[in-house]
Amino acid sequence: MEFQKMHENPDVLHVGTCQNRSYFLPKAPEDGEESTRVCLLNGTWSFRYFDSFLDVFPEGSEGEICFDEEDMDEIEVPSCWQNAGYDRHQYTNVRYPFPYDPPYVPDENPCGLYLRRFYMNAEDLTQKIYLNFEGVDSCFYLWINEQFAGYSQVSHSTSEFDITDLLNEGENSVAVLVVKWCDGSYLEDQDKLRMSGIFRDVYLIRRPLAHIRDYFVKTTVSDDLSHADIRVEMDFIGLPDVTAELYDAEGALLESTAGAEPNFALENPHLWNAEDPYQYTIVFRTADEVIEQKVGISKIEIRDSVLYFNNVKIKLRGVNRHDSDPVTGYTISREQAKRDLFLMKQHNINAVRTSHYPNAPWFLQLCSEYGFYVIAEADIEGHGAAVQTGGYGMDEYADNALNPIFDKAIMDRIQRSVIRDKNNACVLMWSYGNETGWGPSFEKAGAWVREYDPSRLTHYENTYYDARGHKNDLSSLTTESRMYSAPEWIDEYMVDPKYTKPLVLCEYIHAMGNGPGDAEQYQQLIMKYDRFMGGFVWEWCDHAVYGGTTPDNRDIFRYGGDFGEYPHDGNFCMDGLVYPDRTPHTGLLEYKNVIRPVRAALVNRETGEIQLTNYRDFTNTEEFLTLSWEIQQDGDTVACGVMDDIKIAPHESGVITLPDAIPTEGDVAVLLQYSAKKNDSVFFEKGHPLGFDQLIVSREARKEEALRKGVVVAEEDSRAVTVTGDSFRYVFSKTEGVFTSMVKNNMNIMTRPMTWNVWRAPTDNDQFVRKEWEQAGYNEPAIKVYACNAKEEDGVVVIDCKLSLAAVYRRPFLHLDCRFTVDAEGKVRAEINGKRDMERPFLPRFGLRMFLPKSFDTAEYYGYGPYESYCDKHHASSLGHFAQTADDLFEDYVKPQENGSHFGCARVTITDGAGAVTVTSPEDFSFNLSHYTQEEMTEKMHNYELTESPDNVFCFDCKMSGVGSNSCGPRLAKAMQFDDETFTFKFDLTVE
């Protein structure tokens, strides 16, 4: 038959597909763990790639597909054809990769023809045979034995076909033409690398002629949680006799019933929650088939605008997760998914949003088994409509939602998500999609969801404006969702009477690069307000394509723009809590401790009383917590112990008493480390760290040591002051206002002159303020010294210097009044008073930079470590003594940027074991030791392109601005900006 084109017709979404149903894999009555009724068609398929849809039908084909396997390539199914070397990858966030002209897509539309053979025996053909595709991007045409069998779209949803009447005894063939873009692509504009092909499992299911077509397990729980009813609504093909058996989690049979509408009653049911994901099992039996369904029982409700789960006010400590792997792309195995979920559990995460499409159907089964609350999202995102005119328009944003040609598709996509995943205990909310605006299509679909499954909450974020005069009806939504809202707005929300629903941040604390820096600020609000359900970090993993290794064995990860594509959005896809290979970012470690299950506060220093609060929602601390405590004085442990019999109920507080006295002098802290009390065979072992608190009891004012007086000589010429003592000779530039040479014991400790330092290699979160910084010239300051005077005074040399920093053609942005005092042993005592031009943006940092010999490779410091730390990102680190090499200090972001600094330092020594440079200060400062200059990290776009400096770069700063999450979140909080009009930096620099 002549081919009929369907992929630009929004009225034709599916042809030949079965009615939607929940996900289950039936078994034969005699089967064990594996089902003999399921035949997986994964593996090697024949494949022919076409650059254009027009090439599928060569001249003379008369519009018919050629199924000849001669000269076809081979490809693995499931996979993405870009990862197999066809077409090319593309990363775009908002912009569609084709002109915005719905429902039309380009004629030059890449395609892939897949072909595979399989066998059927005579017994097989006495049954119903269904063919399932769990994920195909973007749409596909299907032939069985060269006979047209159907068409389907919705990339991330299951398409099932009854192919019984098309089969033959013996060899059969299945052919699939996958088209890269279709009318549905306008609703699949998700922020991700764009790939194509059959990327999830393909399989056949053999079923008896009469069988259970679908079922919906519905549970209700009494108000006091003492009683639960399980009711199963079933739909059939034919009229099979059905029995249903209910088993507990240990496998004991609780009840058996027969009939088409099984019902069970449970007294004192064991309820499901993310901390105790208890599931019953229902086994449905017909004469020729067995279906097993896990059932978690819970009670979800909103009371007085507060979320209650099993009568408890829970909090969502969540992440957004894409299906993404640098090698396999969209194709994610169970083991890969388990790795993600295990990592999440190990880092205190209890919730997942399937952004922005349904995951593989078994993924929610894993979430139910391991204990995660899930926002299950439909395969809808259309934010590219907002830029259809070349600008960014909020009315245009909602055009897909308001366009009636998409009404059918939006309803279809939401129904497919809900119907397939309805029997999963983990589903807390049904999400209608993401960033597509709002309109009648969502209102109709939302009404259907609320009628079909009123037991779950409903979610959609893009509702806060009325586009093109449409008055939004939000009655189907049970929650108020926002993304990247500033903390100040959240405070306003909680007191504004127009807001009556519980709030969730479906995306927040954007984790791109060195960040997020504001996790604790948001967590304080989540703990403060009952109506604030929690949030979902954007996002779980960096998206990249693995490109092998460099000759020096460095991994190559590619992102937007590395494939020659247009349009692209650069490294905006590199925005996860873990690297592409799942190595945790420091941001994940930060988030883990911010959402730790226990928090502490000092009650009484004299008695050693400390209040602990249990932030678990359902679990007493006696079931999970071992506490190790240390009393620290000046960074040293003076007492320690372990407590593992602490009993504090969920959401309650209790007081523990340390058996040893807390010192009254020096820097005093109490470190409380929380660890798992017992083995968890799935996620972690006994002793696994759950988080910590370090209670800073006191930080003693640091006194300056007396300068050593003796014979010190200053010699001046027009360019420099040379300061000489018994064992040293320093040269101070009168044109730069810094030391250009520091020779101690016949060794010049500096390989290049010292420089003033206000620039940092912009972090991803600096991408907007970077433009302001560069406009101000912070990246290219020139020094003007107005006055420089040196004098020998009372056994020391004093150099006074007034100078400014300004870029070419711009006025000075910073004036400095400096005094450097050099004592008889070569110690330099500095006092620098700065005054900023307040019409310029806040500073990235301020301090000095030294270039040291490569052998000076170890930093010994008293400050926040061992992980990189900043004023707004230091909760994964604690105050103490640390010794780390430059390699240890380096955080290897795929796109180079500021990294590895350490906040809250009193002292740092850079040493090679023989010589040393030490900086101390009466006020906390930050430092960084790196193999790379800021200029190198600013210039290079990938970490594998970095070239080491011939020296080690040592920066010590009066202050460093925070890192925030402004890559997509709010501007860096004022309190975290280095925005002081005046400041003073005092330090001692000692060379040994």
Order of alpha helices (4+ residues) and beta strands (2+ residues): beta-beta-beta-beta-beta-beta-beta-beta-beta-beta-beta-beta-beta-beta-beta-beta-beta-beta-beta-beta-beta-beta-beta-beta-beta-alpha-beta-alpha-beta-alpha-alpha-alpha-beta-alpha-beta-beta-alpha-beta-alpha-beta-beta-beta-alpha-beta-beta-alpha-beta-beta-beta-beta-beta-beta-beta-beta-beta-beta-beta-alpha-beta-beta-beta-beta-beta-beta-beta-alpha-beta-beta-alpha-beta-beta
